[in-house]
């Protein structure tokens, strides 16, 4: 995070800056590292509060943190740990009214000889991860070079970019193309 041209050096400054901000951006990195830092410093609450007055812009790993649960990407893909979830910020439920997990890089193909879909988890690990979710938790998959903007006042979302947004709840799968306007009711299974 950066404050208007000044590097933030303390948690107090950061929380104060978020409390005054109209918008906050956070991006790539490790979702579990973000969560650990944000929860230990109270940033999770500050980001939830921000939505009452402003905008939260999240990319990649940071976007994954807003769900009910978060996939530990680096721990599974790089370290080889078995699939599991960690508790997320739960902003999706607080702001939109549905329990969900966000999976960035949903359509990734960088693996060449191995499956890297579903943010490098691959199909086998993703199938295991899905069995570990409570029945009322949905999956919001965001393809690469793709995004979704939620208008909390209008209760609508708009997709943008090159790929699809996938909403999966149990056996129900819905996909949304770029430039679609989606009523929040579409995210209720």
Residue, then its C-alpha position, 0 to 999 in steps of 0.5 A: x500500500x502507498x499513501x499519497x506519494x509517501x511510503x507507509x511505514x507503520x500499521x497505524x498509518x496504514x489503517x488511518x490511510x485506509x480509513x480516509x481512502x476512497x479506494x484501495x488497490x492490492x494485487x499479486x502475491x501469496x494469498x495466504x501471506x496477504x491474509x496473515x498480514x491483513x488479519x494480524x494488523x486489522x486490515x481485514x476489518x478496514x477493508x470491509x469498512x471501506x466498502x461502505x464508502x468507497x471501492x476495493x480493487x483487487x487483482x490476482x492473489x488479493x482477489x482470492x482473499x475476499x472469499x469465505x475460504x482461500x486456496x493456499x496456492x504457493x503451499x500446494x503448487x510450489x511446496x507440494x502440500x495436500x489440498x486444503x483451505x484457509x479462512x478468508x476475509x469473507x468480503x463476498x458474503x459481507x458485501x454480496x450476500x453469498x458464501x464463496x471462494x474466488x479462484x483467480x487464473x481459472x483457465x491458466x495453461x502455463x503448465x505445458x506438460x501439467x495441468x495448471x488450471x484453477x490457479x495452478x491447482x489443476x483439475x485433480x487438486x481442485x476436485x479434492x478442494x471442492x469436496x472440502x467446501x461446505x455445501x453452501x460455499x460457491x466458487x467464483x472462477x476468474x479467467x486470466x486477463x478478466x475481471x468482474x466489478x461489483x456495484x453494491x448499490x445497484x446489486x449488479x456486476x459487470x464482467x470485463x476482459x478476455x475470458x469468462x467468469x465461472x460461478x459454480x455452486x454444487x452441480x450448477x455451473x454458470x459462465x458469464x462473458x465479457x461485458x455482461x451485466x449480472x444481477x446478484x441473484x445469479x450468484x445465489x444457487 
